Amino acid sequence: MSGLLKSKRWRCAVVVAVCLAATAVRGAAHDFWISPSAFHPKPGALVGLRLLVGQDMIGDPVPREPESIERFVVSQGTGQKPVPGRDGGDPAGIVRVDAPGLIIAGYQSRPRAIELPPDKFAQYLGEEGLDEIRTFVSNPGRQTRTAHELFVRCAKTLLSSGASSPSDRDGLLGLSLELVAERNPYLAQAGDRVPFRLTYEGKPRAGALVIAVSERDPAKRLSARTDSDGRVAFTLPNGGAWLIKAVHMIPATPGTNADWQSFWASSTFDLPEAHAYHSAR
């Protein structure tokens, strides 16, 4: 009986380990973003910030894990403050709206290790536009190697409280890989062109693939590569929640037991619908 119990426990442990590994693989290759409880909160309101991982703006919650947080901050026009929250909680953070205006919240994780088989690694390199690295790992002698990667998540969300002002602007929060909207999306509308700038360690990241995903119609993605100044722009066809995302990958630092280190940036906001104009008769 003792041997049977041990055998069952061993099999259960293997199943759990396999499930956890599969979840890690999915989590690394899927999008990660901040989903606020309200994009348009009133001054004085409390806003929950959920961390989600998934695809097509449908995701599973990531509870608050203090050991995984590198930065979790909010800026409401006058500096940055830490985002508080309950350990293990979902939403992972809660902020109070101090005053009308643009609110910028950002989250950066600590590096997390993952191993990917060659085919899965090559697939996601292609999906995220990491062509140089995909070409490198497809060279003879590297096609059968398991990829050892460290990934860092860098997510932002933009909220608007009260009437938007021309002085309300997105800005850098100090995330390793960061998307900045160079036009306040709350002062734009569906059909407008909204420019973004991608930076890595505060410097423009040229040639990166940036993808725009609409919660309303996630299958119709927009994509473009950044110019030499890290800039890219999209004409967003409809209102509602949008996710802008990009990935950057570099060789891992020696001594980290990894081949590559990746950084996953995202930014979410709610684009106003196009104004309806009616001519007087």
C-alpha positions in Angstrom: 0.0 0.0 0.0 2.8 2.4 0.9 4.5 1.8 -2.5 1.2 2.3 -4.3 0.6 5.7 -2.5 4.1 6.8 -3.3 3.6 5.9 -6.9 0.3 7.8 -7.1 1.9 10.8 -5.4 4.8 10.7 -7.8 2.4 10.6 -10.8 0.4 13.5 -9.4 3.6 15.5 -8.9 4.6 14.8 -12.5 1.2 15.9 -13.8 1.4 19.1 -11.8 4.9 19.9 -13.0 3.9 19.4 -16.6 0.8 21.6 -16.2 2.9 24.3 -14.6 5.5 24.1 -17.4 2.8 24.3 -20.0 1.3 27.4 -18.3 4.7 29.0 -18.2 5.2 28.4 -21.9 1.8 29.9 -22.7 2.4 32.8 -20.4 5.8 33.7 -22.0 4.4 33.6 -25.5 1.1 35.4 -24.9 0.3 39.0 -24.3 0.5 40.6 -20.9 -1.4 43.8 -20.1 -3.0 45.9 -17.4 -6.8 46.0 -17.4 -8.3 48.7 -15.2 -11.7 48.5 -13.6 -12.5 51.8 -15.3 -10.8 53.7 -18.0 -12.8 56.9 -17.1 -12.9 57.0 -13.3 -14.3 60.0 -11.4 -11.9 62.0 -9.2 -11.7 60.4 -5.8 -12.6 56.9 -7.2 -10.7 53.7 -6.5 -9.6 51.9 -9.6 -8.5 48.2 -9.6 -5.6 47.3 -11.9 -5.7 43.7 -13.0 -2.7 42.0 -14.6 -3.9 39.7 -17.4 -2.1 37.2 -19.6 -3.7 35.8 -22.7 -4.5 36.6 -26.3 -7.0 38.7 -28.2 -7.5 40.8 -25.1 -9.0 37.8 -23.3 -6.8 36.7 -20.5 -6.4 35.0 -17.2 -5.6 37.1 -14.1 -2.1 37.2 -12.6 -2.4 37.8 -8.9 0.0 40.2 -7.1 3.3 38.5 -6.3 5.6 40.8 -4.4 8.7 38.7 -5.3 7.8 39.1 -9.0 7.4 42.9 -9.0 10.3 45.2 -10.1 8.2 48.3 -10.4 4.4 49.0 -10.0 3.8 52.7 -10.1 1.2 55.3 -10.9 1.7 58.9 -12.2 -1.0 61.5 -11.9 0.9 64.5 -13.2 3.2 65.1 -10.2 5.8 62.4 -9.9 5.3 58.7 -9.3 3.8 56.7 -6.4 3.9 53.0 -5.7 0.7 51.1 -6.5 -0.5 49.4 -3.3 -2.2 46.0 -3.2 -2.8 42.8 -1.3 -0.4 40.0 -1.6 -2.0 37.3 -3.8 -4.8 39.7 -4.7 -6.7 40.2 -7.9 -6.7 43.0 -8.9 -3.0 43.2 -8.3 -3.1 46.9 -7.5 -5.6 49.6 -6.5 -5.1 53.4 -7.1 -7.2 56.4 -6.0 -7.7 59.1 -8.5 -6.4 62.3 -7.0 -7.6 64.8 -9.5 -9.0 65.1 -13.0 -6.5 64.4 -15.8 -4.5 61.7 -17.4 -3.4 58.8 -15.1 -0.5 56.6 -16.1 0.1 53.3 -14.4 3.0 50.9 -15.1 4.2 47.5 -14.1 7.5 45.7 -14.6 8.2 42.2 -13.5 11.5 40.7 -12.4 13.1 38.3 -15.0 11.5 34.9 -15.1 13.2 31.8 -16.6 11.6 29.6 -19.2 12.7 26.8 -21.6 11.2 26.5 -25.1 11.7 23.7 -27.7 13.2 24.9 -31.0 9.9 24.9 -32.9 7.9 26.8 -30.3 10.8 29.3 -29.9 11.0 29.9 -33.7 7.3 30.2 -34.0 7.0 33.0 -31.4 10.1 34.8 -32.8 8.2 35.0 -36.1 4.9 36.1 -34.5 6.6 38.9 -32.6 8.8 40.1 -35.6 12.1 39.1 -34.0 13.6 38.3 -37.5 17.3 38.7 -36.7 17.2 36.3 -33.8 15.0 33.9 -35.7 17.5 33.8 -38.6 20.3 33.2 -36.1 18.7 30.3 -34.3 17.7 28.7 -37.6 21.3 28.3 -38.6 22.6 24.7 -38.8 23.7 23.4 -35.5 21.2 25.5 -33.5 17.9 24.2 -34.8 17.8 21.4 -32.3 18.8 23.4 -29.2 16.3 24.2 -26.4 16.0 27.9 -25.9 16.8 29.1 -22.4 15.1 32.5 -21.9 14.6 35.2 -19.3 11.5 37.3 -19.9 10.5 40.6 -18.4 7.0 42.1 -18.6 6.6 45.9 -19.0 2.9 47.0 -19.1 1.2 50.4 -19.0 -2.3 51.6 -18.9 -3.7 55.1 -19.5 -6.8 56.4 -17.7 -8.7 59.6 -18.1 -10.6 61.3 -15.3 -12.9 64.2 -16.1 -12.3 66.4 -19.1 -9.1 65.8 -20.9 -6.7 68.8 -21.2 -4.1 69.5 -24.0 -1.5 69.5 -21.2 -2.2 65.8 -20.4 0.5 63.7 -21.9 1.8 60.2 -21.7 5.4 59.9 -20.5 8.2 57.6 -19.6 7.8 55.7 -16.3 11.2 54.1 -16.4 10.2 50.6 -17.7 13.0 48.8 -19.5 10.9 48.5 -22.7 8.2 51.2 -22.9 5.6 52.4 -25.3 4.7 56.1 -25.0 1.6 57.6 -26.8 2.8 60.8 -28.4 -0.8 61.9 -28.8 -3.1 61.6 -25.8 -5.6 58.9 -27.1 -8.4 60.5 -25.0 -8.0 63.7 -27.1 -8.3 61.6 -30.3 -11.2 59.5 -31.7 -11.8 56.5 -33.9 -10.3 57.1 -37.3 -7.6 59.3 -36.0 -3.9 58.6 -36.4 -2.2 58.0 -33.0 1.6 58.0 -32.9 3.7 56.0 -30.4 7.4 55.8 -29.5 9.1 52.7 -28.3 12.2 53.0 -26.0 14.6 50.5 -24.6 16.4 51.7 -21.5 15.2 55.2 -22.3 16.6 55.2 -25.9 14.6 54.8 -29.1 14.2 51.3 -30.3 14.4 51.2 -34.1 13.1 48.5 -36.4 10.8 46.8 -33.8 7.4 45.3 -34.8 4.6 47.1 -33.0 1.1 45.6 -33.0 -2.2 47.2 -32.2 -5.1 45.0 -31.0 -8.7 46.1 -30.6 -10.8 44.4 -28.0 -13.8 44.9 -30.3 -12.2 43.1 -33.3 -9.0 41.5 -32.2 -8.6 39.4 -35.4 -8.0 42.6 -37.4 -4.6 43.6 -36.0 -2.6 46.5 -37.2 1.2 46.3 -37.3 4.2 48.4 -38.3 7.9 48.7 -37.6 9.4 51.6 -35.7 11.5 54.1 -37.6 15.0 55.2 -36.7 13.6 57.3 -33.8 11.6 54.5 -32.4 8.4 56.0 -33.7 5.3 54.3 -35.3 1.8 55.5 -35.9 -1.6 53.7 -36.4 -4.9 54.9 -37.7 -7.2 53.3 -35.2 -10.5 52.5 -37.0 -12.8 52.1 -34.1 -13.3 53.2 -30.5 -13.1 51.1 -27.4 -10.2 49.4 -25.6 -6.9 49.0 -27.5 -3.7 47.1 -26.7 -0.5 48.3 -28.2 2.4 45.8 -27.8 6.0 45.1 -28.8 8.8 42.7 -27.9 12.6 43.2 -27.8 15.2 40.5 -27.3 18.9 40.5 -26.6 21.5 37.9 -25.7 21.3 37.1 -22.0 24.0 38.4 -19.6 26.8 35.8 -19.0 26.2 33.8 -15.8 22.4 33.9 -15.9 22.2 30.4 -17.3 20.1 31.7 -20.2 20.6 32.3 -23.9 18.3 35.2 -24.4 16.5 37.9 -22.4 13.2 39.3 -23.7 11.2 42.4 -22.8 7.5 42.5 -23.5 5.9 46.0 -23.6 2.2 46.8 -23.7 0.0 49.9 -23.3 -3.8 49.9 -23.0 -6.3 52.7 -23.3 -9.9 53.4 -24.3 -10.2 55.3 -27.6 -13.3 57.6 -27.8 -15.8 56.9 -30.6 -15.9 59.2 -33.6 -18.1 62.2 -33.1 -21.3 62.2 -35.0 -22.1 65.4 -36.9 -25.6 66.2 -38.0 -26.4 69.0 -40.4 -29.3 71.2 -39.6 -32.2 71.1 -41.9 
